[in-house]
């Protein structure tokens, strides 16, 4: 498990936005430190040195659960 980054916020379209510590592959699984899958990498954008990532949340998560995850470290 490698650290992907820290969750910044939930977008108006329902995607989770984070600042990446590394450059992941599209459709990689995104996990919490407790190994709970929260979604998959949907898009990588921004500067090459420190890109932003949008994560498509899994269908099992409620929007209220997503907002509670803001500020937590996530992994791939």
C-alpha positions in Angstrom: 0.0 0.0 0.0 1.4 3.4 -1.0 0.2 6.8 0.2 -1.7 8.6 -2.5 -2.4 11.9 -0.8 -4.8 13.8 1.5 -8.5 14.4 0.6 -9.2 18.1 0.0 -12.9 18.3 -0.7 -15.9 16.8 -2.5 -16.7 18.5 -5.8 -20.2 19.6 -6.8 -20.4 16.6 -9.2 -19.7 14.2 -6.3 -16.1 13.4 -7.0 -13.4 13.4 -4.3 -10.5 15.8 -5.0 -7.1 15.3 -3.5 -3.5 16.4 -3.9 -1.3 13.5 -5.0 2.0 12.5 -3.5 2.6 10.2 -6.5 1.2 9.7 -10.1 -1.3 6.9 -10.0 -2.8 4.9 -12.9 -6.4 5.6 -13.9 -8.9 3.1 -12.3 -6.6 2.3 -9.4 -8.4 1.5 -6.2 -8.3 4.2 -3.5 -8.3 2.9 0.1 -8.4 4.4 3.6 -5.8 3.3 6.2 -8.3 0.7 7.4 -8.3 -0.9 3.9 -11.8 0.3 3.1 -12.2 1.0 -0.6 -13.7 4.5 -1.1 -13.5 4.6 -4.9 -11.2 4.6 -8.0 -9.0 7.1 -9.7 -11.1 8.9 -12.3 -8.8 11.7 -13.5 -5.3 13.2 -13.0 -4.9 17.0 -13.6 -2.8 20.0 -12.7 1.0 20.4 -12.5 3.1 17.3 -13.2 5.2 17.8 -10.0 2.2 17.6 -7.6 -1.0 16.7 -9.5 -4.6 16.7 -8.3 -6.7 13.6 -8.6 -10.4 13.1 -8.8 -11.7 9.9 -7.3 -15.0 8.4 -8.3 -16.6 7.3 -5.1 -17.9 3.7 -4.8 -21.7 3.4 -4.8 -21.7 2.1 -1.2 -20.7 5.5 0.2 -23.2 8.1 1.2 -22.4 11.8 0.5 -22.3 12.4 4.3 -19.6 9.7 4.6 -17.6 11.4 1.9 -17.5 14.7 3.7 -16.3 13.0 6.9 -13.3 11.7 5.0 -12.0 15.1 4.1 -8.5 15.6 5.6 -7.7 11.9 5.8 -4.8 10.2 4.1 -5.7 7.7 1.3 -3.7 5.0 -0.3 -3.5 2.9 -3.5 
